[in-house]
Amino acid sequence: MQIWIIQRKLMLHLIMTVLFLDRVWSAGQEKDLTRMLELIEEQVGNTPPNFNDDFPTEVECELYVDSFDSINEANMDFTVSIFIHLMWQDSRFLTWVRLKDNNSYIEADSKRLANLWVPDIYFPNEKKAFFHDVFMPNKMLRIFGDGKVSYTARLSLTLSCPMDLHHYPFDEQRCPIIMESFSYDENNIIMKWIGENTTEGTNDAVRINREITLPQFEVYDISSRSFKRERKGSYARHSGLRTEFYLARNIGYYVVQMYIPSILVVMLSWISFWLNVNAVPGRIALGVLTVLTMTTQSSSVNASLPRVSYTKAIDIWMSVCLLFVFAALIEFAVANVLSNKDNNKVLKLKNILHILKPGAKKKKPKTEILVGEDGEMRLDPERDPTVQRKRVSGILFSMYLDVASRFLFPFFFAMFNLVYWAHYLSTS
């Protein structure tokens, strides 16, 4: 029994000793890492690597698009949230960093980052940008045992995206993210995509969160490349990177919200052809209502779009629909004029004289003669058989016009739809 108690005490002392030594070793290691970072801040600081050498520092870049927040056609920009990952080699760290292997690393927090050099990247097409800092600034720098440096940051960007809206809403857009070194030219910094010099290429250098679902667009392709250019006001070329997102607009929303309602309004205007030509108030009200509805719908469609000087696909659609409903209103005006054209030929009268033949023994029907302002006498239109025939002829013409319009308007509108949809669906 006593032996078992002694063994138990010895085991407990052994465990406590191991834990104490581990804590001492960890504290010593942490102290060493802190001392390494302090030496790096003192000896390296904000000076770029290879600054005094004859060769530039290669900075490799990788992007991960975490979210597409919005794509705004009116402002021609888009907002993304990205993780940017930069890597470069800094041989100066080999003097001050002592790690057990090349895969080991020390981390510098956001406070120490202010005293260490990182590439001065900026976005030429940026409108607004900010780093995320919940709960701490989303920045991280790692220094590996072989002198490799890895920098990662999370930020949100609002970037300009010049859009061609000729085929809107059947359009496809290319929205770029452009990065460039601000102050260092190509003699100091060369920017490359990760994997640019390998057989795999830059396919994996830019990745996108596959769970992203955009309300109006679909990202169907991504392209990346590096470039060098001379900025205005600069006397040297600067290295930069460019990636483009190929976006295809989803047409479903516009079919439900724009195309189907406008088709129904055009079809509503055809009801006028089935009403009696003498139903003047109803046909006028229907024609004016459809014209105003199309005008309002066209204005609401363009309210969310920039005021471009060229004609868009939706402009063609709305203009033709407005033309059809306006033509239906004009058709009623023509039909109404045809049905009443005999009344338009009768002059306004000043005097009405009833002339009876003298000495008539047998009572005969009265014939009313109307005398116009110019003294010309003519028969009362109500009793003139010639005018009666003209009136019947005018009503028939207006009826023929209505009957023809019942078939011609739907036929030409169907032909327009066939050409319109065939053209734009084939180009999208």
Buried (B, 14 or more C-beta within 10 A) or exposed (E): EEEEEEEEEEEEEEEEEEEEEEEEEEEEEEEEBEEBBEBBBEEBEEEBBBEEEEEBBBBBBBBBBBBBBBBBBEEBBBBBBBBBBBBBBBEBBEEBBEBEEEEBBBEBEBEBBEBBBBBEBBBBBBBEEEEEEEEEBBBBBBBBBBBBBBBBBBBBBBBBBEBEBBBBBBBBBBBBBBBBBEEBBBEBBBBBBBBBEEEEEBEEBBBBEEEBEBEBBEBEEBBBEBEBEEBEEEEEBBBBBBBBBBBBBBBEEBEEBBBEBBBEBBBBBBBBBEBEBEBEEBBBEBBEBBBEBBBEBBEEBBEEBEEBEEEBBBBBBBEBBBEBBBBBBEBBEEBBEBBBBBEEEBEEEEEEEEEEEEEEEEEEEEEBBBBBEEEEEBBBBEBBEEBEEBBEBBBEBBBEBBEEBBEBBBEEBEEBBEEBEEBBEEEB
